[in-house]
């Protein structure tokens, strides 16, 4: 897998974060709130690891 493909896939994953945040605003989420919080934590960890591993340039 080339670097541009990885960057493109990470961009897609990052775009899903906003959706997870919107789920947390749902009052009827119940116990799924725990899973959504866990997904957000893991997503943030993945993005952080990506940023540490792949040097970021101005053109992404």
PDB file as gemmi writes it, atoms N, CA and C in Angstrom:
CRYST1    1.000    1.000    1.000  90.00  90.00  90.00 P 1                      
ATOM      1  N   UNK A   1       0.855  -1.160   0.000  1.00  0.00           N  
ATOM      2  CA  UNK A   1       0.000   0.000   0.000  1.00  0.00           C  
ATOM      3  C   UNK A   1       0.912   1.237   0.000  1.00  0.00           C  
ATOM      4  N   UNK A   2       0.627   2.164  -0.904  1.00  0.00           N  
ATOM      5  CA  UNK A   2       1.471   3.348  -0.962  1.00  0.00           C  
ATOM      6  C   UNK A   2       1.010   4.413   0.039  1.00  0.00           C  
ATOM      7  N   UNK A   3       1.866   5.397   0.234  1.00  0.00           N  
ATOM      8  CA  UNK A   3       1.631   6.426   1.248  1.00  0.00           C  
ATOM      9  C   UNK A   3       0.355   7.225   0.976  1.00  0.00           C  
ATOM     10  N   UNK A   4       0.089   7.540  -0.286  1.00  0.00           N  
ATOM     11  CA  UNK A   4      -1.107   8.322  -0.600  1.00  0.00           C  
ATOM     12  C   UNK A   4      -2.376   7.548  -0.270  1.00  0.00           C  
ATOM     13  N   UNK A   5      -2.381   6.251  -0.508  1.00  0.00           N  
ATOM     14  CA  UNK A   5      -3.539   5.421  -0.170  1.00  0.00           C  
ATOM     15  C   UNK A   5      -3.776   5.430   1.331  1.00  0.00           C  
ATOM     16  N   UNK A   6      -2.710   5.323   2.101  1.00  0.00           N  
ATOM     17  CA  UNK A   6      -2.828   5.358   3.565  1.00  0.00           C  
ATOM     18  C   UNK A   6      -3.401   6.707   4.007  1.00  0.00           C  
ATOM     19  N   UNK A   7      -2.867   7.787   3.448  1.00  0.00           N  
ATOM     20  CA  UNK A   7      -3.361   9.119   3.801  1.00  0.00           C  
ATOM     21  C   UNK A   7      -4.840   9.270   3.458  1.00  0.00           C  
ATOM     22  N   UNK A   8      -5.238   8.760   2.307  1.00  0.00           N  
ATOM     23  CA  UNK A   8      -6.643   8.845   1.898  1.00  0.00           C  
ATOM     24  C   UNK A   8      -7.540   8.063   2.850  1.00  0.00           C  
ATOM     25  N   UNK A   9      -7.093   6.898   3.244  1.00  0.00           N  
ATOM     26  CA  UNK A   9      -7.898   6.080   4.159  1.00  0.00           C  
ATOM     27  C   UNK A   9      -7.995   6.697   5.548  1.00  0.00           C  
ATOM     28  N   UNK A  10      -6.913   7.303   6.010  1.00  0.00           N  
ATOM     29  CA  UNK A  10      -6.938   7.975   7.305  1.00  0.00           C  
ATOM     30  C   UNK A  10      -7.890   9.160   7.248  1.00  0.00           C  
ATOM     31  N   UNK A  11      -7.917   9.872   6.129  1.00  0.00           N  
ATOM     32  CA  UNK A  11      -8.836  11.006   5.979  1.00  0.00           C  
ATOM     33  C   UNK A  11     -10.288  10.540   6.083  1.00  0.00           C  
ATOM     34  N   UNK A  12     -10.589   9.384   5.518  1.00  0.00           N  
ATOM     35  CA  UNK A  12     -11.944   8.833   5.614  1.00  0.00           C  
ATOM     36  C   UNK A  12     -12.265   8.490   7.067  1.00  0.00           C  
ATOM     37  N   UNK A  13     -11.318   7.878   7.751  1.00  0.00           N  
ATOM     38  CA  UNK A  13     -11.510   7.516   9.155  1.00  0.00           C  
ATOM     39  C   UNK A  13     -11.715   8.771  10.002  1.00  0.00           C  
ATOM     40  N   UNK A  14     -10.921   9.798   9.744  1.00  0.00           N  
ATOM     41  CA  UNK A  14     -11.062  11.044  10.500  1.00  0.00           C  
ATOM     42  C   UNK A  14     -12.441  11.667  10.290  1.00  0.00           C  
ATOM     43  N   UNK A  15     -12.983  11.527   9.098  1.00  0.00           N  
ATOM     44  CA  UNK A  15     -14.299  12.106   8.823  1.00  0.00           C  
ATOM     45  C   UNK A  15     -15.399  11.394   9.611  1.00  0.00           C  
ATOM     46  N   UNK A  16     -15.177  10.164   9.994  1.00  0.00           N  
ATOM     47  CA  UNK A  16     -16.175   9.403  10.763  1.00  0.00           C  
ATOM     48  C   UNK A  16     -16.243   9.860  12.218  1.00  0.00           C  
ATOM     49  N   UNK A  17     -15.208  10.539  12.686  1.00  0.00           N  
ATOM     50  CA  UNK A  17     -15.165  10.985  14.078  1.00  0.00           C  
ATOM     51  C   UNK A  17     -16.330  11.920  14.405  1.00  0.00           C  
ATOM     52  N   UNK A  18     -16.628  12.828  13.488  1.00  0.00           N  
ATOM     53  CA  UNK A  18     -17.743  13.755  13.711  1.00  0.00           C  
ATOM     54  C   UNK A  18     -19.070  13.008  13.859  1.00  0.00           C  
ATOM     55  N   UNK A  19     -19.231  11.938  13.101  1.00  0.00           N  
ATOM     56  CA  UNK A  19     -20.452  11.142  13.215  1.00  0.00           C  
ATOM     57  C   UNK A  19     -20.558  10.507  14.603  1.00  0.00           C  
ATOM     58  N   UNK A  20     -19.452   9.989  15.096  1.00  0.00           N  
ATOM     59  CA  UNK A  20     -19.461   9.393  16.433  1.00  0.00           C  
ATOM     60  C   UNK A  20     -19.793  10.437  17.488  1.00  0.00           C  
ATOM     61  N   UNK A  21     -19.248  11.636  17.328  1.00  0.00           N  
ATOM     62  CA  UNK A  21     -19.574  12.703  18.273  1.00  0.00           C  
ATOM     63  C   UNK A  21     -21.061  13.044  18.230  1.00  0.00           C  
ATOM     64  N   UNK A  22     -21.639  13.038  17.051  1.00  0.00           N  
ATOM     65  CA  UNK A  22     -23.069  13.336  16.947  1.00  0.00           C  
ATOM     66  C   UNK A  22     -23.914  12.251  17.605  1.00  0.00           C  
ATOM     67  N   UNK A  23     -23.424  11.027  17.575  1.00  0.00           N  
ATOM     68  CA  UNK A  23     -24.144   9.938  18.246  1.00  0.00           C  
ATOM     69  C   UNK A  23     -24.223  10.166  19.749  1.00  0.00           C  
ATOM     70  N   UNK A  24     -23.162  10.713  20.309  1.00  0.00           N  
ATOM     71  CA  UNK A  24     -23.150  10.956  21.753  1.00  0.00           C  
ATOM     72  C   UNK A  24     -24.216  11.962  22.175  1.00  0.00           C  
ATOM     73  N   UNK A  25     -24.684  12.784  21.254  1.00  0.00           N  
ATOM     74  CA  UNK A  25     -25.705  13.768  21.559  1.00  0.00           C  
ATOM     75  C   UNK A  25     -27.115  13.169  21.585  1.00  0.00           C  
ATOM     76  N   UNK A  26     -27.230  11.934  21.151  1.00  0.00           N  
ATOM     77  CA  UNK A  26     -28.536  11.278  21.119  1.00  0.00           C  
ATOM     78  C   UNK A  26     -28.962  10.886  22.534  1.00  0.00           C  
ATOM     79  N   UNK A  27     -30.135  11.335  22.960  1.00  0.00           N  
ATOM     80  CA  UNK A  27     -30.570  11.046  24.334  1.00  0.00           C  
ATOM     81  C   UNK A  27     -30.954   9.580  24.562  1.00  0.00           C  
ATOM     82  N   UNK A  28     -31.275   8.859  23.504  1.00  0.00           N  
ATOM     83  CA  UNK A  28     -31.734   7.476  23.652  1.00  0.00           C  
ATOM     84  C   UNK A  28     -30.649   6.452  23.348  1.00  0.00           C  
ATOM     85  N   UNK A  29     -29.406   6.827  23.501  1.00  0.00           N  
ATOM     86  CA  UNK A  29     -28.297   5.940  23.157  1.00  0.00           C  
ATOM     87  C   UNK A  29     -28.143   4.794  24.157  1.00  0.00           C  
ATOM     88  N   UNK A  30     -28.496   5.037  25.393  1.00  0.00           N  
ATOM     89  CA  UNK A  30     -28.440   3.987  26.410  1.00  0.00           C  
ATOM     90  C   UNK A  30     -27.028   3.473  26.624  1.00  0.00           C  
ATOM     91  N   UNK A  31     -26.924   2.144  26.749  1.00  0.00           N  
ATOM     92  CA  UNK A  31     -25.620   1.541  27.030  1.00  0.00           C  
ATOM     93  C   UNK A  31     -24.677   1.568  25.829  1.00  0.00           C  
ATOM     94  N   UNK A  32     -25.197   1.891  24.638  1.00  0.00           N  
ATOM     95  CA  UNK A  32     -24.321   2.019  23.472  1.00  0.00           C  
ATOM     96  C   UNK A  32     -23.374   3.200  23.610  1.00  0.00           C  
ATOM     97  N   UNK A  33     -23.686   4.108  24.519  1.00  0.00           N  
ATOM     98  CA  UNK A  33     -22.821   5.263  24.772  1.00  0.00           C  
ATOM     99  C   UNK A  33     -21.406   4.794  25.142  1.00  0.00           C  
ATOM    100  N   UNK A  34     -21.318   3.701  25.895  1.00  0.00           N  
ATOM    101  CA  UNK A  34     -20.018   3.153  26.285  1.00  0.00           C  
ATOM    102  C   UNK A  34     -19.232   2.733  25.046  1.00  0.00           C  
ATOM    103  N   UNK A  35     -19.906   2.062  24.107  1.00  0.00           N  
ATOM    104  CA  UNK A  35     -19.244   1.611  22.884  1.00  0.00           C  
ATOM    105  C   UNK A  35     -18.820   2.781  22.010  1.00  0.00           C  
ATOM    106  N   UNK A  36     -19.661   3.804  21.934  1.00  0.00           N  
ATOM    107  CA  UNK A  36     -19.326   4.979  21.133  1.00  0.00           C  
ATOM    108  C   UNK A  36     -18.116   5.692  21.742  1.00  0.00           C  
ATOM    109  N   UNK A  37     -18.106   5.831  23.059  1.00  0.00           N  
ATOM    110  CA  UNK A  37     -16.948   6.441  23.725  1.00  0.00           C  
ATOM    111  C   UNK A  37     -15.682   5.642  23.459  1.00  0.00           C  
ATOM    112  N   UNK A  38     -15.776   4.328  23.531  1.00  0.00           N  
ATOM    113  CA  UNK A  38     -14.623   3.462  23.267  1.00  0.00           C  
ATOM    114  C   UNK A  38     -14.149   3.626  21.826  1.00  0.00           C  
ATOM    115  N   UNK A  39     -15.080   3.685  20.889  1.00  0.00           N  
ATOM    116  CA  UNK A  39     -14.718   3.868  19.482  1.00  0.00           C  
ATOM    117  C   UNK A  39     -13.999   5.196  19.276  1.00  0.00           C  
ATOM    118  N   UNK A  40     -14.482   6.241  19.934  1.00  0.00           N  
ATOM    119  CA  UNK A  40     -13.831   7.552  19.828  1.00  0.00           C  
ATOM    120  C   UNK A  40     -12.410   7.510  20.386  1.00  0.00           C  
ATOM    121  N   UNK A  41     -12.240   6.869  21.521  1.00  0.00           N  
ATOM    122  CA  UNK A  41     -10.910   6.756  22.116  1.00  0.00           C  
ATOM    123  C   UNK A  41      -9.957   6.009  21.190  1.00  0.00           C  
ATOM    124  N   UNK A  42     -10.417   4.902  20.629  1.00  0.00           N  
ATOM    125  CA  UNK A  42      -9.574   4.110  19.743  1.00  0.00           C  
ATOM    126  C   UNK A  42      -9.281   4.858  18.449  1.00  0.00           C  
ATOM    127  N   UNK A  43     -10.264   5.571  17.945  1.00  0.00           N  
ATOM    128  CA  UNK A  43     -10.063   6.367  16.743  1.00  0.00           C  
ATOM    129  C   UNK A  43      -9.034   7.467  16.984  1.00  0.00           C  
ATOM    130  N   UNK A  44      -9.142   8.139  18.122  1.00  0.00           N  
ATOM    131  CA  UNK A  44      -8.171   9.175  18.468  1.00  0.00           C  
ATOM    132  C   UNK A  44      -6.770   8.596  18.619  1.00  0.00           C  
ATOM    133  N   UNK A  45      -6.672   7.417  19.231  1.00  0.00           N  
ATOM    134  CA  UNK A  45      -5.368   6.753  19.364  1.00  0.00           C  
ATOM    135  C   UNK A  45      -4.786   6.416  17.993  1.00  0.00           C  
ATOM    136  N   UNK A  46      -5.623   5.918  17.107  1.00  0.00           N  
ATOM    137  CA  UNK A  46      -5.180   5.570  15.756  1.00  0.00           C  
ATOM    138  C   UNK A  46      -4.672   6.802  15.018  1.00  0.00           C  
ATOM    139  N   UNK A  47      -5.409   7.890  15.107  1.00  0.00           N  
ATOM    140  CA  UNK A  47      -5.009   9.124  14.428  1.00  0.00           C  
ATOM    141  C   UNK A  47      -3.713   9.666  15.021  1.00  0.00           C  
ATOM    142  N   UNK A  48      -3.590   9.618  16.339  1.00  0.00           N  
ATOM    143  CA  UNK A  48      -2.352  10.072  16.986  1.00  0.00           C  
ATOM    144  C   UNK A  48      -1.162   9.231  16.544  1.00  0.00           C  
ATOM    145  N   UNK A  49      -1.342   7.924  16.493  1.00  0.00           N  
ATOM    146  CA  UNK A  49      -0.261   7.037  16.076  1.00  0.00           C  
ATOM    147  C   UNK A  49       0.113   7.303  14.618  1.00  0.00           C  
ATOM    148  N   UNK A  50      -0.876   7.524  13.780  1.00  0.00           N  
ATOM    149  CA  UNK A  50      -0.621   7.852  12.380  1.00  0.00           C  
ATOM    150  C   UNK A  50       0.216   9.123  12.277  1.00  0.00           C  
ATOM    151  N   UNK A  51      -0.155  10.148  13.041  1.00  0.00           N  
ATOM    152  CA  UNK A  51       0.566  11.424  12.987  1.00  0.00           C  
ATOM    153  C   UNK A  51       2.002  11.292  13.497  1.00  0.00           C  
ATOM    154  N   UNK A  52       2.219  10.401  14.469  1.00  0.00           N  
ATOM    155  CA  UNK A  52       3.582  10.171  14.965  1.00  0.00           C  
ATOM    156  C   UNK A  52       4.412   9.378  13.958  1.00  0.00           C  
ATOM    157  N   UNK A  53       3.765   8.477  13.234  1.00  0.00           N  
ATOM    158  CA  UNK A  53       4.467   7.574  12.328  1.00  0.00           C  
ATOM    159  C   UNK A  53       4.728   8.193  10.963  1.00  0.00           C  
ATOM    160  N   UNK A  54       3.747   8.865  10.423  1.00  0.00           N  
ATOM    161  CA  UNK A  54       3.851   9.454   9.094  1.00  0.00           C  
ATOM    162  C   UNK A  54       4.079  10.951   9.235  1.00  0.00           C  
ATOM    163  N   UNK A  55       5.223  11.441   8.809  1.00  0.00           N  
ATOM    164  CA  UNK A  55       5.464  12.888   8.915  1.00  0.00           C  
ATOM    165  C   UNK A  55       4.420  13.677   8.125  1.00  0.00           C  
ATOM    166  N   UNK A  56       3.887  14.701   8.753  1.00  0.00           N  
ATOM    167  CA  UNK A  56       2.868  15.530   8.104  1.00  0.00           C  
ATOM    168  C   UNK A  56       3.556  16.660   7.356  1.00  0.00           C  
ATOM    169  N   UNK A  57       3.090  16.877   6.141  1.00  0.00           N  
ATOM    170  CA  UNK A  57       3.597  17.989   5.346  1.00  0.00           C  
ATOM    171  C   UNK A  57       2.448  18.965   5.094  1.00  0.00           C  
ATOM    172  N   UNK A  58       2.752  20.112   4.588  1.00  0.00           N  
ATOM    173  CA  UNK A  58       1.737  21.124   4.318  1.00  0.00           C  
ATOM    174  C   UNK A  58       0.687  20.674   3.326  1.00  0.00           C  
ATOM    175  N   UNK A  59       1.021  19.760   2.423  1.00  0.00           N  
ATOM    176  CA  UNK A  59       0.052  19.302   1.424  1.00  0.00           C  
ATOM    177  C   UNK A  59      -0.621  18.004   1.819  1.00  0.00           C  
ATOM    178  N   UNK A  60      -0.441  17.615   3.090  1.00  0.00           N  
ATOM    179  CA  UNK A  60      -1.067  16.413   3.663  1.00  0.00           C  
ATOM    180  C   UNK A  60      -0.545  15.202   2.997  1.00  0.00           C  
TER     181      UNK A  60                                                      
END                                                                             
